[in-house]
């Protein structure tokens, strides 16, 4: 099953079919390829939407819009009460 790549949000992570590479949607304009690809040794460069279109989505980079996480400051608990300040 192929997902519509236009629906991917920045930070979406796709895994290559053979499991050796990850692609993260992290555009770097004006470069036309939008997916930064890495393997076990490090970055292999950018790939196009078409190149990773069949790779399944396996997650999202934390703190990116695709992760669905709030970017709010978290106040650590106080030493005396253990409650947030």
ROLUMVO-113519 format. One record per residue: residue number from 1; residue in three letters; y, x, z of N, C-alpha, C, O, CB in turn. Coordinates in Angstrom, 3 decimals. Glycine has a CB too. Example, Ala and Ser with C-alpha at 12.3 -4.5 7.8 and 13.67 -1.06 7.14 Angstrom:
% ROLUMVO-113519
[1 'ALA' [-5.690 13.190 7.800] [-4.500 12.300 7.800] [-3.300 13.200 7.800] [-3.319 14.236 8.465] [-4.473 11.308 9.046]]
[2 'SER' [-2.250 12.850 7.080] [-1.060 13.670 7.140] [0.030 12.900 7.870] [1.138 13.409 8.039] [-0.598 14.084 5.725]]
% end
This chain:
% ROLUMVO-113519
[1 'UNK' [-1.184 0.840 0.000] [0.000 0.000 0.000] [1.248 0.885 0.000] [1.355 1.811 0.804] [-0.002 -0.955 1.221]]
[2 'UNK' [2.169 0.605 -0.883] [3.408 1.366 -0.978] [4.539 0.548 -0.377] [4.667 -0.648 -0.640] [3.721 1.743 -2.449]]
[3 'UNK' [5.353 1.204 0.430] [6.505 0.558 1.035] [7.710 0.760 0.135] [7.794 1.761 -0.576] [6.774 1.111 2.455]]
[4 'UNK' [8.642 -0.179 0.159] [9.864 -0.047 -0.625] [10.715 1.069 -0.030] [11.239 0.922 1.075] [10.654 -1.388 -0.664]]
[5 'UNK' [10.858 2.172 -0.741] [11.589 3.319 -0.208] [13.060 3.016 0.031] [13.714 3.717 0.803] [11.463 4.490 -1.147]]
[6 'UNK' [13.591 1.986 -0.615] [14.993 1.630 -0.385] [15.199 1.044 1.003] [16.328 0.994 1.491] [15.468 0.637 -1.441]]
[7 'UNK' [14.123 0.601 1.646] [14.221 0.022 2.981] [14.183 1.096 4.072] [14.463 0.794 5.232] [13.092 -0.980 3.199]]
[8 'UNK' [13.847 2.334 3.730] [13.790 3.402 4.726] [15.184 3.690 5.273] [16.174 3.663 4.542] [13.177 4.681 4.119]]
[9 'UNK' [15.239 3.961 6.559] [16.485 4.337 7.207] [16.508 5.839 7.427] [15.462 6.489 7.429] [16.660 3.586 8.541]]
[10 'UNK' [17.692 6.388 7.613] [17.805 7.818 7.893] [16.931 8.141 9.104] [16.992 7.465 10.130] [19.298 8.234 8.146]]
[11 'UNK' [16.127 9.178 8.963] [15.240 9.596 10.042] [13.819 9.088 9.898] [12.944 9.488 10.666] [15.789 9.140 11.342]]
[12 'UNK' [13.565 8.205 8.920] [12.199 7.736 8.700] [11.314 8.929 8.346] [11.744 9.844 7.642] [12.151 6.655 7.573]]
[13 'UNK' [10.079 8.913 8.838] [9.151 10.023 8.604] [7.940 9.508 7.831] [7.330 8.504 8.200] [8.708 10.680 9.951]]
[14 'UNK' [7.609 10.206 6.767] [6.425 9.898 5.956] [5.487 11.102 5.984] [5.934 12.245 6.068] [6.822 9.535 4.483]]
[15 'UNK' [4.167 10.831 5.912] [3.161 11.897 5.908] [2.476 11.928 4.556] [2.132 10.884 4.002] [2.120 11.695 7.043]]
[16 'UNK' [2.277 13.127 4.024] [1.601 13.264 2.735] [0.175 12.722 2.841] [-0.413 12.750 3.922] [1.590 14.747 2.274]]
[17 'UNK' [-0.382 12.236 1.745] [-1.731 11.674 1.770] [-2.800 12.631 2.314] [-3.771 12.188 2.927] [-2.110 11.251 0.387]]
[18 'UNK' [-2.627 13.933 2.095] [-3.623 14.882 2.606] [-3.316 15.343 4.032] [-4.061 16.139 4.602] [-3.703 16.091 1.688]]
[19 'UNK' [-2.210 14.838 4.610] [-1.868 15.126 5.994] [-1.281 16.490 6.261] [-1.169 16.883 7.422] [-3.046 14.973 6.809]]
[20 'UNK' [-0.897 17.235 5.225] [-0.398 18.594 5.431] [1.120 18.709 5.477] [1.647 19.755 5.855] [-0.913 19.472 4.355]]
[21 'UNK' [1.831 17.644 5.097] [3.294 17.698 5.065] [3.898 16.447 5.673] [3.308 15.367 5.638] [3.794 17.874 3.632]]
[22 'UNK' [5.082 16.617 6.228] [5.898 15.493 6.680] [7.199 15.515 5.892] [7.738 16.579 5.588] [6.169 15.558 8.225]]
[23 'UNK' [7.689 14.337 5.569] [8.984 14.210 4.897] [9.875 13.348 5.780] [9.469 12.274 6.224] [8.835 13.589 3.454]]
[24 'UNK' [11.088 13.824 6.031] [12.055 13.093 6.846] [13.228 12.722 5.959] [13.787 13.571 5.265] [12.524 13.935 8.081]]
[25 'UNK' [13.598 11.448 5.985] [14.743 11.006 5.186] [16.011 11.498 5.862] [16.458 10.955 6.872] [14.762 9.449 5.021]]
[26 'UNK' [16.582 12.555 5.265] [17.783 13.183 5.815] [18.614 13.696 4.638] [18.592 14.887 4.329] [17.420 14.352 6.817]]
[27 'UNK' [19.353 12.783 3.978] [20.093 13.160 2.768] [21.083 14.297 3.016] [21.631 14.443 4.108] [20.835 11.955 2.220]]
[28 'UNK' [21.289 15.077 1.993] [22.255 16.163 2.039] [23.084 16.128 0.757] [22.908 16.966 -0.128] [21.545 17.542 2.215]]
[29 'UNK' [24.006 15.133 0.664] [24.798 15.008 -0.563] [25.544 16.305 -0.852] [25.940 17.002 0.082] [25.793 13.836 -0.451]]
[30 'UNK' [25.738 16.635 -2.080] [25.483 15.859 -3.298] [24.079 16.043 -3.852] [23.799 15.580 -4.958] [26.479 16.233 -4.352]]
[31 'UNK' [23.179 16.709 -3.115] [21.807 16.900 -3.576] [21.158 15.548 -3.840] [21.261 14.644 -3.011] [20.986 17.702 -2.544]]
[32 'UNK' [20.497 15.399 -4.973] [19.909 14.111 -5.353] [18.650 13.785 -4.552] [18.385 12.612 -4.290] [19.582 14.109 -6.834]]
[33 'UNK' [17.866 14.791 -4.155] [16.668 14.556 -3.364] [17.082 14.288 -1.916] [17.936 14.987 -1.372] [15.688 15.768 -3.454]]
[34 'UNK' [16.470 13.268 -1.291] [16.916 12.845 0.039] [15.932 13.152 1.162] [16.266 12.955 2.330] [17.188 11.384 0.024]]
[35 'UNK' [14.739 13.624 0.846] [13.696 13.823 1.853] [13.489 15.307 2.121] [13.123 16.053 1.213] [12.377 13.176 1.401]]
[36 'UNK' [13.720 15.747 3.366] [13.448 17.127 3.733] [11.959 17.196 4.103] [11.480 16.418 4.927] [14.381 17.612 4.929]]
[37 'UNK' [11.247 18.125 3.490] [9.801 18.199 3.662] [9.447 19.471 4.427] [10.038 20.530 4.216] [9.078 18.162 2.289]]
[38 'UNK' [8.472 19.341 5.314] [8.007 20.482 6.093] [6.484 20.485 6.143] [5.839 19.437 6.091] [8.598 20.450 7.521]]
[39 'UNK' [5.930 21.681 6.243] [4.492 21.809 6.455] [4.301 22.632 7.727] [5.256 22.823 8.480] [3.772 22.479 5.213]]
[40 'UNK' [3.115 23.113 7.975] [2.856 23.817 9.234] [3.624 25.128 9.366] [3.741 25.656 10.471] [1.387 24.091 9.365]]
[41 'UNK' [4.144 25.659 8.276] [4.885 26.922 8.319] [6.393 26.730 8.283] [7.133 27.702 8.437] [4.468 27.797 7.170]]
[42 'UNK' [6.865 25.521 8.087] [8.308 25.274 8.071] [8.735 24.483 6.853] [7.908 23.905 6.148] [9.064 26.581 8.116]]
[43 'UNK' [10.023 24.464 6.616] [10.597 23.669 5.542] [10.113 24.124 4.173] [10.004 25.318 3.893] [12.105 23.732 5.601]]
[44 'UNK' [9.826 23.145 3.333] [9.459 23.447 1.946] [10.537 22.964 0.986] [10.370 23.045 -0.231] [8.107 22.803 1.591]]
[45 'UNK' [11.649 22.459 1.533] [12.757 21.997 0.705] [12.856 20.485 0.651] [12.217 19.769 1.422] [12.618 22.539 -0.686]]
[46 'UNK' [13.677 20.019 -0.284] [13.907 18.581 -0.441] [13.052 18.018 -1.569] [12.756 18.706 -2.547] [15.394 18.298 -0.711]]
[47 'UNK' [12.657 16.739 -1.416] [11.916 16.020 -2.456] [12.645 14.718 -2.771] [13.465 14.238 -1.989] [10.443 15.738 -2.009]]
[48 'UNK' [12.329 14.168 -3.923] [12.939 12.914 -4.372] [12.230 11.709 -3.765] [11.122 11.821 -3.241] [12.910 12.823 -5.902]]
[49 'UNK' [12.891 10.553 -3.845] [12.289 9.297 -3.401] [10.955 9.056 -4.101] [9.977 8.647 -3.476] [13.243 8.122 -3.662]]
[50 'UNK' [10.930 9.314 -5.399] [9.725 9.071 -6.187] [8.547 9.928 -5.714] [7.406 9.467 -5.708] [10.003 9.342 -7.657]]
[51 'UNK' [8.821 11.157 -5.325] [7.761 12.087 -4.890] [7.068 11.605 -3.619] [5.859 11.783 -3.476] [8.343 13.485 -4.657]]
[52 'UNK' [7.815 10.994 -2.687] [7.226 10.585 -1.402] [7.003 9.075 -1.298] [6.614 8.581 -0.240] [8.117 11.039 -0.263]]
[53 'UNK' [7.242 8.347 -2.371] [7.162 6.875 -2.343] [5.808 6.350 -1.878] [5.746 5.293 -1.250] [7.458 6.323 -3.714]]
[54 'UNK' [4.734 7.058 -2.171] [3.407 6.568 -1.789] [2.946 7.119 -0.439] [1.886 6.734 0.055] [2.394 6.934 -2.858]]
[55 'UNK' [3.725 8.007 0.156] [3.365 8.557 1.461] [3.597 7.491 2.521] [4.657 6.865 2.518] [4.185 9.845 1.778]]
[56 'UNK' [2.662 7.258 3.419] [2.864 6.224 4.438] [3.912 6.623 5.469] [4.031 7.795 5.827] [1.553 5.922 5.138]]
[57 'UNK' [4.668 5.644 5.941] [5.635 5.862 7.019] [4.836 5.999 8.312] [4.002 5.150 8.627] [6.694 4.682 7.112]]
[58 'UNK' [5.094 7.069 9.055] [4.348 7.329 10.285] [5.225 7.380 11.529] [4.717 7.565 12.634] [3.601 8.619 10.156]]
[59 'UNK' [6.527 7.220 11.365] [7.405 7.254 12.527] [8.842 7.464 12.135] [9.249 7.213 11.001] [6.975 8.333 13.479]]
[60 'UNK' [9.606 7.936 13.110] [11.022 8.191 12.899] [11.468 9.326 13.807] [10.905 9.532 14.882] [11.861 6.917 13.158]]
[61 'UNK' [12.472 10.054 13.373] [13.038 11.131 14.168] [13.794 10.517 15.338] [14.625 9.633 15.129] [13.970 12.038 13.310]]
[62 'UNK' [13.527 10.963 16.575] [14.245 10.406 17.731] [15.756 10.520 17.572] [16.266 11.510 17.047] [13.811 11.113 19.011]]
[63 'UNK' [16.450 9.509 18.026] [17.911 9.429 18.018] [18.502 9.298 16.625] [19.704 9.493 16.444] [18.485 10.638 18.682]]
[64 'UNK' [17.676 8.969 15.636] [18.202 8.634 14.316] [18.219 7.109 14.224] [17.536 6.445 15.004] [17.337 9.284 13.151]]
[65 'UNK' [18.973 6.547 13.301] [18.989 5.082 13.176] [17.607 4.486 12.934] [17.350 3.349 13.332] [19.908 4.676 12.050]]
[66 'UNK' [16.720 5.229 12.292] [15.386 4.696 12.005] [14.542 4.551 13.255] [13.601 3.757 13.271] [14.673 5.585 11.017]]
[67 'UNK' [14.853 5.295 14.296] [14.053 5.237 15.518] [14.357 3.991 16.337] [13.572 3.620 17.210] [14.294 6.477 16.361]]
[68 'UNK' [15.473 3.347 16.069] [15.825 2.139 16.813] [16.150 2.409 18.268] [15.940 1.547 19.121] [14.708 1.148 16.733]]
[69 'UNK' [16.659 3.594 18.562] [16.963 3.943 19.945] [18.465 3.888 20.172] [19.259 4.241 19.300] [16.415 5.342 20.293]]
[70 'UNK' [18.830 3.439 21.355] [20.234 3.381 21.723] [20.744 4.792 22.019] [20.065 5.585 22.673] [20.443 2.452 22.944]]
[71 'UNK' [21.914 5.084 21.543] [22.498 6.402 21.780] [23.491 6.335 22.926] [24.664 6.668 22.757] [23.183 6.935 20.509]]
[72 'UNK' [23.030 5.908 24.083] [23.890 5.794 25.256] [23.583 6.932 26.219] [22.451 7.408 26.302] [23.702 4.422 25.953]]
[73 'UNK' [24.607 7.356 26.940] [24.400 8.389 27.940] [23.591 7.807 29.088] [23.861 6.697 29.546] [25.751 8.958 28.444]]
[74 'UNK' [22.606 8.552 29.549] [21.793 8.113 30.674] [22.248 8.886 31.893] [22.266 10.117 31.894] [20.267 8.323 30.405]]
[75 'UNK' [22.617 8.153 32.930] [23.086 8.776 34.156] [21.889 9.149 35.016] [21.063 8.289 35.323] [24.045 7.839 34.923]]
[76 'UNK' [21.778 10.411 35.411] [20.638 10.808 36.244] [20.747 10.180 37.631] [21.849 9.874 38.086] [20.558 12.345 36.359]]
[77 'UNK' [19.618 9.987 38.304] [19.674 9.407 39.650] [20.359 10.366 40.619] [20.362 11.580 40.419] [18.256 9.063 40.153]]
[78 'UNK' [20.932 9.799 41.663] [21.578 10.634 42.680] [20.494 11.226 43.581] [19.406 10.663 43.703] [22.618 9.805 43.523]]
[79 'UNK' [20.791 12.349 44.201] [19.812 13.027 45.038] [19.474 12.233 46.297] [18.340 12.290 46.772] [20.324 14.396 45.418]]
[80 'UNK' [20.454 11.482 46.856] [20.226 10.776 48.108] [19.443 9.487 47.933] [18.507 9.226 48.689] [21.532 10.477 48.764]]
[81 'UNK' [19.812 8.673 46.944] [19.217 7.337 46.850] [18.189 7.217 45.730] [17.357 6.310 45.754] [20.300 6.312 46.644]]
[82 'UNK' [18.232 8.091 44.780] [17.341 7.966 43.649] [17.813 6.919 42.644] [17.182 6.716 41.606] [15.961 7.629 44.128]]
[83 'UNK' [18.929 6.255 42.959] [19.471 5.222 42.078] [20.478 5.841 41.123] [21.113 6.842 41.454] [20.127 4.085 42.895]]
[84 'UNK' [20.629 5.251 39.935] [21.648 5.754 39.011] [23.032 5.630 39.614] [23.294 4.729 40.411] [21.588 5.005 37.681]]
[85 'UNK' [23.915 6.537 39.232] [25.296 6.505 39.734] [26.059 5.355 39.138] [27.237 5.171 39.444] [26.015 7.812 39.430]]
% end
